[in-house]
């Protein structure tokens, strides 16, 4: 029930259910982002309704995450998992279900924050039909993604067109790193309003003593643990990591343990990539040194980060890279590809190292450096733990988004005054609180 003294806003995350289990089919950073942002915005005084697609008939229609923050599952297409590349055909049904919910509940959301291009299409229709303010976060950029693929899916032209339209027509696009903003302007258009607001971590991501973490997980103390956390997807670069670890073993490196955490069932989409990686591990004679840890509950990840000697993110591209700041918050050095937002979240020589994507030799050397230079690794760990600062907290991210929402709503009342990024940070505008903007 929406409280009369709270402004209701809608976050749309069509395929990434914030109430779903992280690690299931295509569930990852976006699911975490939408839920954590929603809960944090509710604490700041908003009524946050998160809309997603119902993907199982037994899933409850509404899930209450926290006071004034809930997920609402809409029927759009089959009540089953549908790959993202096949979801666009059901977005008109999603839009109709959203509008039906508004009518039934006597709510009109004056501000929509869409996440990913599919939700962005819904947001564009709502902006046109009911004059809602539209804030959009991409989470993934088609132009960059398709550059890494040998062949483009049939939906590619539609996605690229909508992503360009979102940049040009949204009231504001939220990029999670300066690098993402730069990519948007280079690949899509130099038009549009873009504000940089990074992702965050929760307080439970903190440094746990390594011995305690390993005892909790049943991992040996003598092991040199290299950790990967994420989906099994060719774009995540897991093959490069496996080959780098195999190279270290062939060079005589002792006590190496590669832990690959993540993935859903072997019958799922990412199951095919996991089977390919398992075959590669056998081919490279790395089976004894590799642990496929499977799906890890998000709240249990701090134990895994803290138990590891290094966390590796070998992706070909990441708009932000939530894993990097989670590992850093736990005091674990990070080796990441020198791409996208990872160049923003990882500070070379201070919280980790950056390497070229797909470069097995360079990644192997970086892993060996972190594992062998104990004094430097301890310095990295100390610096990584101290770098867990408020700029990468969900509270900070939500405060910046809240200011942006308030400014956007106030600006719509003031008849579209010229956009001023400094004002959007509330440095020059005494904007009203969310409760004062209820319409």
Secondary structure as the mmCIF struct_conf table of DSSP 4:
data_model
#
loop_
_struct_conf.conf_type_id
_struct_conf.id
_struct_conf.beg_label_comp_id
_struct_conf.beg_label_asym_id
_struct_conf.beg_label_seq_id
_struct_conf.end_label_comp_id
_struct_conf.end_label_asym_id
_struct_conf.end_label_seq_id
TURN_TY1_P TURN_TY1_P1 UNK A 4 UNK A 5
BEND BEND1 UNK A 6 UNK A 6
STRN STRN1 UNK A 8 UNK A 12
BEND BEND2 UNK A 14 UNK A 16
TURN_TY1_P TURN_TY1_P2 UNK A 18 UNK A 19
BEND BEND3 UNK A 20 UNK A 20
HELX_LH_PP_P HELX_LH_PP_P1 UNK A 21 UNK A 21
TURN_TY1_P TURN_TY1_P3 UNK A 22 UNK A 23
BEND BEND4 UNK A 24 UNK A 24
TURN_TY1_P TURN_TY1_P4 UNK A 25 UNK A 26
BEND BEND5 UNK A 28 UNK A 28
HELX_RH_AL_P HELX_RH_AL_P1 UNK A 29 UNK A 43
TURN_TY1_P TURN_TY1_P5 UNK A 44 UNK A 45
STRN STRN2 UNK A 47 UNK A 53
BEND BEND6 UNK A 56 UNK A 56
TURN_TY1_P TURN_TY1_P6 UNK A 57 UNK A 58
BEND BEND7 UNK A 59 UNK A 59
BEND BEND8 UNK A 61 UNK A 61
STRN STRN3 UNK A 62 UNK A 66
TURN_TY1_P TURN_TY1_P7 UNK A 67 UNK A 68
STRN STRN4 UNK A 69 UNK A 74
BEND BEND9 UNK A 77 UNK A 77
BEND BEND10 UNK A 79 UNK A 80
HELX_RH_3T_P HELX_RH_3T_P1 UNK A 84 UNK A 86
HELX_RH_3T_P HELX_RH_3T_P2 UNK A 88 UNK A 90
HELX_RH_AL_P HELX_RH_AL_P2 UNK A 91 UNK A 105
TURN_TY1_P TURN_TY1_P8 UNK A 106 UNK A 106
BEND BEND11 UNK A 110 UNK A 110
STRN STRN5 UNK A 111 UNK A 115
HELX_RH_AL_P HELX_RH_AL_P3 UNK A 116 UNK A 130
STRN STRN6 UNK A 133 UNK A 137
BEND BEND12 UNK A 139 UNK A 140
HELX_RH_AL_P HELX_RH_AL_P4 UNK A 142 UNK A 147
TURN_TY1_P TURN_TY1_P9 UNK A 148 UNK A 148
BEND BEND13 UNK A 150 UNK A 151
TURN_TY1_P TURN_TY1_P10 UNK A 154 UNK A 155
HELX_RH_AL_P HELX_RH_AL_P5 UNK A 156 UNK A 169
BEND BEND14 UNK A 170 UNK A 171
STRN STRN7 UNK A 172 UNK A 175
BEND BEND15 UNK A 176 UNK A 177
HELX_RH_AL_P HELX_RH_AL_P6 UNK A 178 UNK A 187
TURN_TY1_P TURN_TY1_P11 UNK A 188 UNK A 188
BEND BEND16 UNK A 190 UNK A 190
BEND BEND17 UNK A 192 UNK A 192
STRN STRN8 UNK A 194 UNK A 196
STRN STRN9 UNK A 201 UNK A 201
TURN_TY1_P TURN_TY1_P12 UNK A 203 UNK A 204
HELX_RH_AL_P HELX_RH_AL_P7 UNK A 210 UNK A 217
TURN_TY1_P TURN_TY1_P13 UNK A 218 UNK A 218
TURN_TY1_P TURN_TY1_P14 UNK A 221 UNK A 222
STRN STRN10 UNK A 224 UNK A 229
BEND BEND18 UNK A 230 UNK A 230
HELX_RH_3T_P HELX_RH_3T_P3 UNK A 234 UNK A 236
HELX_RH_AL_P HELX_RH_AL_P8 UNK A 238 UNK A 250
TURN_TY1_P TURN_TY1_P15 UNK A 251 UNK A 252
BEND BEND19 UNK A 255 UNK A 255
STRN STRN11 UNK A 256 UNK A 261
TURN_TY1_P TURN_TY1_P16 UNK A 266 UNK A 267
BEND BEND20 UNK A 268 UNK A 268
HELX_RH_AL_P HELX_RH_AL_P9 UNK A 269 UNK A 283
TURN_TY1_P TURN_TY1_P17 UNK A 284 UNK A 285
HELX_RH_3T_P HELX_RH_3T_P4 UNK A 287 UNK A 289
STRN STRN12 UNK A 290 UNK A 294
HELX_RH_3T_P HELX_RH_3T_P5 UNK A 298 UNK A 300
HELX_RH_AL_P HELX_RH_AL_P10 UNK A 301 UNK A 307
BEND BEND21 UNK A 309 UNK A 309
STRN STRN13 UNK A 310 UNK A 313
BEND BEND22 UNK A 316 UNK A 316
BEND BEND23 UNK A 319 UNK A 320
HELX_RH_AL_P HELX_RH_AL_P11 UNK A 322 UNK A 329
TURN_TY1_P TURN_TY1_P18 UNK A 330 UNK A 331
STRN STRN14 UNK A 334 UNK A 337
BEND BEND24 UNK A 338 UNK A 339
TURN_TY1_P TURN_TY1_P19 UNK A 340 UNK A 341
HELX_RH_AL_P HELX_RH_AL_P12 UNK A 342 UNK A 345
STRN STRN15 UNK A 348 UNK A 348
TURN_TY1_P TURN_TY1_P20 UNK A 349 UNK A 351
STRN STRN16 UNK A 352 UNK A 355
TURN_TY1_P TURN_TY1_P21 UNK A 357 UNK A 358
HELX_RH_AL_P HELX_RH_AL_P13 UNK A 360 UNK A 372
HELX_RH_AL_P HELX_RH_AL_P14 UNK A 374 UNK A 386
TURN_TY1_P TURN_TY1_P22 UNK A 387 UNK A 387
HELX_RH_3T_P HELX_RH_3T_P6 UNK A 390 UNK A 392
STRN STRN17 UNK A 393 UNK A 393
HELX_RH_AL_P HELX_RH_AL_P15 UNK A 394 UNK A 413
TURN_TY1_P TURN_TY1_P23 UNK A 414 UNK A 415
HELX_LH_PP_P HELX_LH_PP_P2 UNK A 417 UNK A 419
HELX_RH_AL_P HELX_RH_AL_P16 UNK A 421 UNK A 424
TURN_TY1_P TURN_TY1_P24 UNK A 425 UNK A 426
BEND BEND25 UNK A 427 UNK A 428
HELX_LH_PP_P HELX_LH_PP_P3 UNK A 431 UNK A 433
HELX_RH_3T_P HELX_RH_3T_P7 UNK A 434 UNK A 437
#
